[in-house]
Amino acid sequence: MTSQESAHPFRAGFVSFVGRPNVGKSTLTNALVGEKVAITSSKPQTTRRAIRGIVHRPQGQLIIVDTPGMHRPRTLLGERLNSIVQDTLSDVDVIGFCVPANEKIGPGDKYISEQLDSFPRAKKVAIVTKIDAASRPAVAEQLQAVSALREWDAIIPVSSTGQIQLDIITDELIKLMPLSEALYPSDATTDEAMESRVGELIREAVLEGVEDELPHSIAVTIDDMIEREDKDLLEIYANLFVERDSQKGIIIGHKGERLQDVGARARVQIEKLVGKQVFLSIRVKVAKDWQRDPKQLGRLGF
């Protein structure tokens, strides 16, 4: 070991970003990993699983566990999403509490900050997101408001879309990790299976433009992915589940136009991911009130 290596021992560990729905957790995860590992949308509760993104630096490795937003659940699905958050936070080394710079701290933020006391093992870091969307005085005011919530191991302002302070947050988080060898190979960016990533990209395409309760009612499963070597083509057969017939009509649209649009947008993202042409077939099906039905939740992977 060289003297330089011993001066900077390698650290590796897990961080999870928490916060109200829509504070930029998945966008921050993707920005730090440098690749899209978590889907993003303006709809609440977009993230439904604990998705791991892996960041590599000479001095350490950061495994980011992107979780659903903490919320008061109204369905069995909501309860299961909350329990994913609870289980994840019990295991991570650092919890990053995300608050957007352009929104005042509200009861939801205070509620989540109080919940962090339930996880004494993890170090706590406050992350003020979306600093490019607020004036400098507003950012300074938000940093003050956040620091008043509790004692933090660090407070870091960032912008994921503006690529501001991303190196700083990575370095600060790695410093808080335990001494450890690398936990993943140096070329890994996520441990998500390809099938799951494809299903999520289809769901992301569906979420754009739907309103009200519909986002919660959408689930995607993959029936089959077939590689056609002769055509350098990947055939994907997917099911898109909704809870009611009326929702099926909304998703398909007039003469199937909306579903065609969803397929076209999903295919662009999937082709980027798999690096080849994609044939995508999506069938829309009704699974009545699946968010409240334990059997159906199990079938859909929750």
Beta strands, then each sheet from edge to edge (+ up, - down):
strand 1: 11-18
strand 2: 51-57
strand 3: 60-66
strand 4: 94-100
strand 5: 123-129
strand 6: 154-157
strand 7: 219-228
strand 8: 233-242
strand 9: 277-286
sheet 1: 2+ 3- 1- 4- 5- 6-
sheet 2: 7+ 8- 9-
end
